[in-house]
Amino acid sequence: MMETIRELPRLRTLIAGWRREELRVAFVPTMGNLHAGHFSLLRLAREHADRVVASVFVNPTQFGPGEDFERYPRTPEADAAGLEAAGCDALWLPSVDTMYPFGPQATVQVSVPGVTSVLEGAHRPGHFDGVATVVARLFNQVQPDIAVFGRKDYQQLAVIRYLVRDLAFPIQLLAGATLREADGLAMSSRNQYLSAAERPVAAEIHRVLLQMRQETLAGGGRDAVEQAARARLTAAGFAVDYAVLRRPDLSEPADAGPGPRVALVAARLGRTRLIDNLAFGKGPSASG
């Protein structure tokens, strides 16, 4: 039976007991409102560890002014039931006071340079500082052997990889594949913001990513591929933040030549901001 934990001393006591038994611990951090994509990460964690901890914490420091912190969907009872069914051993439910003893505005911040300044970082200033800050705290609280994140948030995964390496966290990172609806829309808690009319339109993002891959592999120039993607999304009714081709490290390729690439899109449809990506080409970082 899964244990739900709200106090840090109990979490540390439980994990210390597992350590004495020489059990391998995996960790899946979430913001709740869980769906099949999250549960696939639980299954991946279970494949690589003896015990699995999941956290549910809607982190205020990664939301900017005017973003959806207050209306972000919170479904704690359904989350707990789903996690237990997926084989989670412990659910970590910290309060804001537990996570930020001096308050979110007076917290020690973790800032990752470079990779956080482009794309999402440029459109959501401070977002990745909040992500890095809360993930570093969660890693310190849980102290897992393995941590599992999804590939849908491609840039977030890159930020966390940098964080783990630079701060020497003794943690193995695993990346779970993006789960999609039947029409290709990447599963996301924010999809429920979409109206009935917007929902089928939202799948156009995945179709555009596939088109970007096809055109790039056929030898299309990067500028032309990106311009065509933005035009197609705009014609479908999106307000486009970016539709770009990057190398796996998110640097800009000089052209559409050989090597692995990632197509990334962020766009608003009505009140809902959606992100997605598609990695392709030959290379160790081009899967998923």
N, C-alpha and C positions, 0 to 999 in steps of 0.2 A: 504494500500500500504506500502511495506517495505521501510524504510529509510536507505540509505547508509551513514555512518558517518566516517569521516577521522580525525576529531579533537576531542581531549579528552573533552574539555569544553562542546561541543554539546552533547556528549554521556552522560555526567553526568547530564546535564540539562534535557535530555529526561527521564532518569531513575528516577531522582528526581521527575518529574511530575507523573510518574507511582506510585511512593511511596506515594505521596500525595493522590492518588486515592485508596491506600491500595491494589494495584495489586501485585501479586506474580510473580517474575521475574526468568526465567530459562536461562541458558547460555550453549551454545555448542561451545567450541573452536575447530578450525580446522586449517589445513595448506592448505586448498583449494583443487583444482582438485577433486571436490566432486563427490561422486557416491551414489548408493542406500543405502549403509551402513550408510553414513553420514545423509542422509535424514530420515532414520529410527530413528536416534538419535533426529532429530528435532521433529518427531512425538511423541516420548516418552516425550520430554520436554514439548510439547504442552499439553499433557495429565495431566501434573502436575503443570502447571503455567498459568497465565493470559497473560503474554507477554514473548516472546522468543527473545534473542539476540544470534547471531552467530558471531564468529570472523573468519577472514581469515588472517593468518600471517605465512609466511614461516620463521621460527625462526632460525637465523644463529647460535645461541649459542648451539644448540643441534646436529649440524653436526660436525663431526670430520674431520681432514685432509684427503683428498682423497675421502670423501663421496660425495653424490650427491646434495649438496646445489644448485650449479649453474644450474644443469639440472633438478632439481625437477620440475615436471609439474605445470605450472601456467595457470589457465583458469578463470580469474576473471569475464568475462561477463557471461559465462555459469554457474559459481558458483552463481552469483547474481540471475540469472533467476531461477535456481533450488531452491534456498533458499526461494525466494518469493513464488514460487509455493507450497513449503512445509509448508508455514504458518509462516515464520520468520517475526518478526516485525521490527528488526533493524539488519543491517550488520555492524559490526565494522571492519574497514580496517585501522589499524594503520600502519604508516611507521616505518622503522627501527629507525629513529631519535625520533619518538614519544615513541617507546617502550624502547629505550636505549638512553636517552638524552646525556650521556657521551660516547656513542659508545659501541658496544658489548664487546670490550676488556677491558673496564674500568668500567664495570657495577658491582653493588652490586650483589653477587651471593647467591643463596639459594642451600644448599647442604643437602640432606636427607641421613642419615647414614644407614648402615646395608643392607637394601633391595636393594640398588643401587650398591652393590659391586659384585654381582653374575650375571651369565647369560648375559643378554644384557650389564649390567654395566661392566662386565669383558671384553667383546669383543668390547665395544664401550666406552672407558674411557672418562668421562666428559659428556657423552650424557645426563644422568639423571640430572646432575647439570643444564644443559641448559633447560631441560624440567621443572624442579622445579622452576627455575628462571622465565621463561616466564609465567608459570601458576600462580605463586604468583602475578605477575604484572597484568595479565589479571583479576584475581579475585579482585585485588584492584581497577582496572579501572571500571569493570562492577558492582561489589558488588552484585552478584546474591543471590537469596535464594536457588537456585538449580543449580547444574552443572552436565552435562551429558557427559559421556565418554563411548567408546566402550570397550567390553571385549577382542577384538582381541589383543590389546596391554596390556596383562595381567599384566606384571610387571610395566608398566607405571601407570596402575590403582592403583596398590599397593603403588607405590611411592606417588601418589596424595592423597590417603587415609591417609597415614602417615603425609603428609604435612598439610592437613586440620586439622587433630586431634592435631598435635603438635603445630601449630601456631594459633589454636583456631579460624579458619575461621568459621563464622556462616553460613555454606553452607551445604546443603544436597547433597550428591553425589548419582547419579543414574548411573547404569551400563547397557548399551544396549547390547543385544545379537549380536554375530558375524553373519553378513549376508554372505552367500556363493553363489557362482555360482552353476549351476546345477550339476557339477562334484565334488563339495565340496571345491574348491579353495576359501579361504577367500577373500572377496573383499578388494582391496587395490589400492591406487593410483599408487603404484609401479608395479602393474601387467602389465601395458602398456609397461613396459620396456622389457617384455618377447617377444622373437621372436615367429613366427608361430609354429616352431618346439618345442620350449620350453614350450609353453602354456599348452598343454595337460599333459606334464610331471610334471608341477608344482602342479597338483592336487594330486600327490603321497604323498605330505606332509599330507594332510587330511587323506588319507587312512592309512598312517603309524600311525597317532594319534589314529585312530580307532583301529588299531591292538594293539597298546600299551595299550589301555583301555581293550580290550578283554583279552589279556594275563595277565594283572594285576588282573582283576576280577576273572580269572581262577586260580589264585594263583601263577603266575609266579614271580620269584625273580626280584628285581629291576635291578640288574646289567645285568641279562640276557635279560630283556625287553629292556633296553637302548641299549645294544650291538646289538640286532637284529634290532632295529629301525635305528641305525646309518648305519649298513651294508646294509639294504634295500635302504636307501636314497642314499648311496654312489653308489650302483649298478645301481640306476636310473640316475646317472649323477650329483648328488648334491655334493658340498663341504660343509660338515656339521660343523657348529659351535657348536651346542649342540642338543641332543635329550634326554630329561631327564624326570624323574618323580619327582615331588615335592609335599609337603603339600600345602594347599591353601596359607600359609604365605611364601611360596617359600623356606622353610627349607627342608633339606633332610630327607626323612623318613628312618628309620632304615631298613625296609624291605617292602614287598608289602602287609603288613597286613591290618587290617580294618581301615576305616576312609577315608575321602575325599582325592582325589589326583588331581593333574593337570599334564597332559603331555604337555611338551613345546618343540617346535622345532624352530631352526633358521638355515637356510642353504642357500647357494648361488647356483643359477642355471644360468650359464653364468655370466653376469654382474649384475644380479638382486639378491638382498638379500631379502628373504621372512621369515616371522615369523608367527607362528600360535600356538594355544593351544587348549586343550580339557579338561574340568573339569568333574569329574565323582566321583561316590561313594556317600555315605550318609554323609550329613553335610550341614550346612547353607551356606557355601562358595563354594559348589561344583556344583552350577548350571551355565548354560551358556556355 
